[in-house]
Amino acid sequence: MKLEHLALNVINPIAMTAWYVEHLGMRIVRQETEAPYTHFLADSTGKILLEIYNNPPDQVLPYGAMSPLQLHIAFLSQNPEIDKDALIEAGATLVEELRLDDGSHLIMLRDPWGLALQLCKRAVSMLDN
């Protein structure tokens, strides 16, 4: 089996989609223009999708109050410092920055809705090319 998507119930899927497309390089592959405003976003490879929607509205997790270790979305980054600065300028907030002994560089941020995002530059890739 292959992983197809991760689904998240969020406060404002329309605004979040626009931000993820503009600032994280994702693209919309399917969307609903009526409630629950479901959007499927593909990464640059087109091999993994993120589904965001608002259904039911009263069951959105308190992402901003959760530890990033409970839930985060990790993005590969060739230059985490530049990407971090651009995302902060776009409304993200810095949580922490780590440089691991193996040479990996990890930066944890929160998007404007509080969801944790991690920028990863691994010393050795964990993904198949």
N, C-alpha and C positions, 0 to 999 in steps of 0.2 A: 504494500500500500504506500501511497504518497500523501503527504500533508497537502490539503487544498487551501484551507483558509482558517484564520482565527477570527472569531466574531466577538465584538464588544458592543454592549449597550451604552450609549453615550448621550449627553445632554443635547448637543447640537450637531448632528451628523452632517448637515449641509455646510456649516462653517468649518467644521473639522476636516471634511473632505477637501474643501478649497485650500486650506492651510497645508495639508499633507501633499496635495498635488503641487502647489507652488514651492514649498520649502523642503520637501523630502523626496521630490522626484517621482512620486507615485502617479499612476494614471487610472482613471475610472474605466472599468470594464463593464459594469452594469450599475444602474441606479434607478431608484423609484422616486418620482417627483411628488408623491403623496405619502402621508404617514403610513408606515414608520420611517420613511426616508432612508431606506436601505441603500447603501453604497458598497460595492465591491471594488477595492483598490488593489492594483497589481504593483509589485516592485519592478525595478528596471529589467529583471530577468523574465518577468511574466510567469514565473513558476510558483509563486506563493501569493496568496490574496489575503487582504485584511478586509473583513466585513464590519461596517459600522452602521448603526441604526439606533432608533429611539423607540423601544417597545419592550415592556411598558415603561412609560416615563418615570413612574415612581420606583423603579427597580434599577436605576443607574448606580453602580458602585461608587463609593466616595474615593475616586482615584487619587485625588490630591492628598487625602489623609492616609493613604496606604503606603507602606514602605515600598520603595522601588524593587526590593527583593521579593515582594509578594507577586508583583506583576510589572513587567516592562516589555517594550518592543525594542529589539536590538537591530540596528542598521550597520552594515559594513560602511566604513569611511576610509578613504585613502588619506585624508588629511583632517583628523578630528579637531584640531585647533581652529582651522578655517571654518569647518562646518559648525562647530560650537558657537563661534562668534556670529555667524550668519543666522543661526537659529535663535540665539539670544536677541539679536536685533529684530527678529520677526515675532518675538513675544514669548519664547521659551525661557525657562529659568534653570540655572545651574544647580545641581544637587551635589555632585562630587566628581573629581577627576582622579583616575588611578593609572599609574604606570607599574605594570607587573614585572616581577623579576625575569620573566621569559621574554621581555621586550614588548609585550602587548600594551596598547594604550586604550583605556576605556573611559568614556565620559558619560555620566548620567545626568540627564536633563528632565524637565517636565514640560510638556506642551502647554499651550495656553489654557487647556481644560484640566490640567493636573495629571494627565496620564504620563507615566514615566517612559522616557525614550533613552536608549543607550546607543552611543556611537562607539563602534568597535574597530580597532585596527589591530588585528591579531599578528603576533610574530610568526605564527604558523597557522595557516587557514584550517578551519575545521570543516569546511564545505568542499564537496567535490566541484571541480572546475567545469 
